[in-house]
Amino acid sequence: MSEANLNLSDPNVVLTLFGPQDQFLRMIRNHYGVAITHRDGKLKIVGEEEPVRLATSAIESLQNRARQGKLSLEDVQGALGIATTSGVAISSESEVNLAHQHRKIKPRTEGQAFYVSQIRQNDLTLCRGPAGCGKTYLAVALAVEALKSRAIRKIVLVRPAVEAGESLGFLPGDLQAKLNPYLRPLLDGLNEMLDYDQVKYLMEHDVIEVIPLAYMRGRTLNDAFIILDEAQNTTSAQMKMFLTRMGEGSKIVVSGDITQVDLPVGVTSGLRDAWHRLKGIRGVSFVTLSESDIVRHRLVREIVSRYDSRRVAKSQTEGLEEDE
């Protein structure tokens, strides 16, 4: 592990550099996979040597603008090497190429554009965010893009079944009938990006698998794009099992909403645990999407905001500590 320290004694510079609600700081931290803390006028950056060096360089390059009280999203994205257009980091490079004349998918917010860029640049991406911010949808779109460009040979879509318990035996019907309600959201995304007959053919020929997490044990997946959805409902042991399925030429995306954990009380979420445990590993990216990235019905953003504000108020009352 490596560590770098920067002097940031002027509180106005700190506020400008960190951005609204620490948005700029999170972008830098997630982009390089480093831990950044600020205390007593000192900014400490901790992680692997090269990411720490790059993060330090980016912060130093932004300090002069911050001292002038002027720092925009484009400035930060430029320092991180993220392509931008006026006001929103959405360029032609961000568009997902599905090789279909009538299906065009591209990020609709700067957070989503950052998410897409991180998936493309890294072999393992962990993403957390509220409902409706495109975590799963964009990951599935990038998986289809990779399959059509022959960058990978297989897509594997995974979800914890029956929340974290995975107790499917009591449900009626064969395996497919038991799993269908839990895997339906992943299939819905696929059916928007590929023709129905295509999806059916690819699934019959084992090119696309949509399976519960329990069925991943003991496998090694090479040249595959693997997506774990609803990852907040995995245990730490399940998350370790899932992540170690990665073989040569594979890419993994793990997504979830840590405000909707359905695990038993006292059981740590595998997503929350992995988020802290894997920090600083090169090739692992961390993306946090927010209410501003929600692209469903306009009411969804307001609903999420109301529930989150009540959750924060409750945690403060009970003396609980929220994640960063």
Sequence and secondary structure as in RCSB ss.txt:
>XXXX:A:sequence
MSEANLNLSDPNVVLTLFGPQDQFLRMIRNHYGVAITHRDGKLKIVGEEEPVRLATSAIESLQNRARQGKLSLED
VQGALGIATTSGVAISSESEVNLAHQHRKIKPRTEGQAFYVSQIRQNDLTLCRGPAGCGKTYLAVALAVEALKSR
AIRKIVLVRPAVEAGESLGFLPGDLQAKLNPYLRPLLDGLNEMLDYDQVKYLMEHDVIEVIPLAYMRGRTLNDAF
IILDEAQNTTSAQMKMFLTRMGEGSKIVVSGDITQVDLPVGVTSGLRDAWHRLKGIRGVSFVTLSESDIVRHRLV
REIVSRYDSRRVAKSQTEGLEEDE
>XXXX:A:secstr
 EEEEEE   HHHHHHHH GGGHHHHHHHHHHT EEEEETTEEEEEESHHHHHHHHHHHHHHHHHHHTT   HHH
HHHHHT   BTTB   GGGSB  S TT  B  SSHHHHHHHHHHHH SEEEEE  TTS HHHHHHHHHHHHHHTT
S SEEEEEE STTTT   TTSSSSHHHHHHHHHHHHHHHHHHHS HHHHHHHHHTTSEEEEEGGGGTT  B SEE
EEE SGGGSBHHHHHHHHTTB TT EEEEEE TTS  S TT  BHHHHHHHHTTT TTEEEEE  GGG  S HHH
HHHHHHHHHHHHHHHHHHT     
